Amino acid sequence: MAVHLDHWLVPSKDRVAAARLLADLLGVPWAEQGPVGPFSPVYVNDGLTLDFDQWSEPVPTLHYCFRVDPNEFDAILERIKAAGIPYRSRPHGPDDRTVNPAFGGKLVYWNQPDGHVWELLTVSYERQTREGV
């Protein structure tokens, strides 16, 4: 049997607002209350759910990356721009509102109110074919 990640917990100060924002940006469905547990799920695709959880203590900064096709990338980037969310071409640093053309594709980073670093790309640098590897 193949192994598939089914769901992942996303800590947040306001689970409903954070889930709604990400779902709106990605253009995917979400729910204020999931069927199990105290979560606001974002249904990223048919096999992956991000369960936003309410935390009262400090929320750790985490990194999440989504790989999409170029047309979907452009649509999501337009929603990021329309929402007035600053974005950048690198994981950290100034919000330069630039798309990074690395690895023959496109990628951008942005932060959400909880401080998480979100990444959107069209070509996976984690899965590049490397000679001799």
N, C-alpha and C positions, 0 to 999 in steps of 0.2 A: 504494500500500500504506500502511496506517495504521502508525504507529510505536507500539510497546508496549515498556515496560520489562520485561525478562525476569528479570534477577536483579541483586542489589545486595550488595556486600560489607559486612559489619558487623564491624569490628575488636573483639576481645574478649580478655580475659586468660584466660578459660576458655571456649572455644568451645562445648563440649558442654553445660556448665551454663547458659550464656546462651541457647543455642538451645532447650534443654528448657524453661526458664522462660518464654520468650516464647511458644513453641508451646502450652504448658499454659494460659497466660493467654488467648491468642486462640482456643484450642480447635481448632487446626489440626495437621496431621501434621508430623513432622520426622524427621530421621535423624542418628544420631551421626556417621556418615561418609557423605558424598555420593558420587555416582558418578564425579565428576571433581574432582581437587584435594583439598587438605587442609581441607575445609570441613564444617561441620555445618549442613545446609540446613534452613530452615523454609519449608514450602510454604504461603505466605500465601493464595494462591488458585490457580486454574487457570493463571494467566499470570504470577505473580510468586513468585520464591524469594528469601529473604534467606539469603545464605551467610555464616555466622559463621566468622570466621577467627581463629586463635590469634596474638596479638601479644605479644612479650616487652617491647618498648619501651612507653612511656606511650601509652595509648589516647586519641585525641582524643575530646572530647565532641561527639556528633552528635545530630541531631534527626530522628525518624521519626514519621510521622503515618498513622493508619489511619482511613478513613471506613467506617462500618458503619451498618446500619439500627438504629432505636431498640431493638428487642428484643435484637439481638446486643450492642448497647452495654450494656444492663442485665446480660446474662449475663456479659460480659467484666468489667464492673465488680464483679460479685459474686465472680468468681474472683480479682480483684486484692485485694478485701477479705479473702477467705478465706485468701489467701497472706500476709496481714499486711503488704502493701506500702503504704506511705504514698502518697497521691495528693493532687492540688491542682487548683484551678480556673484557675491561671495557669501560663505556661511556667516562670517562676522565682519563688522566694519560698517562704513557709512551706507545709508540707503541711497544708492546711486541711480536707482530706477533704470537699470540696464540689464539686459538679458545676456547671460554668459553663453558663448557659442562653443563651449568646451566639448570635446569628444565627438564632434560632428553633429551635435544636436543643440538644444536650448535648455538652459536651466536658470531658475531664479530662487531666491530665498526670501522669506518674510517672517515676522514674528506676530503672534497673536497676544492678546492682553495678558495671558498667563506667562508669557516669556518664552514659550516653546519656539524652536526654530523649525519652520516648515519649508520643505524643498519640493520643487516641481521640476521634472526633467523629462526629456524625450529619449535620451540615450543613457543607459546605465553605465556609469564608470566602474561600478562594482563587478560588472560582468563582461568587461572588455576582454577580448582574446589577447593574451600576452604570449609572445614568442618564448619558448623554453619553459613555460609554466604549466 
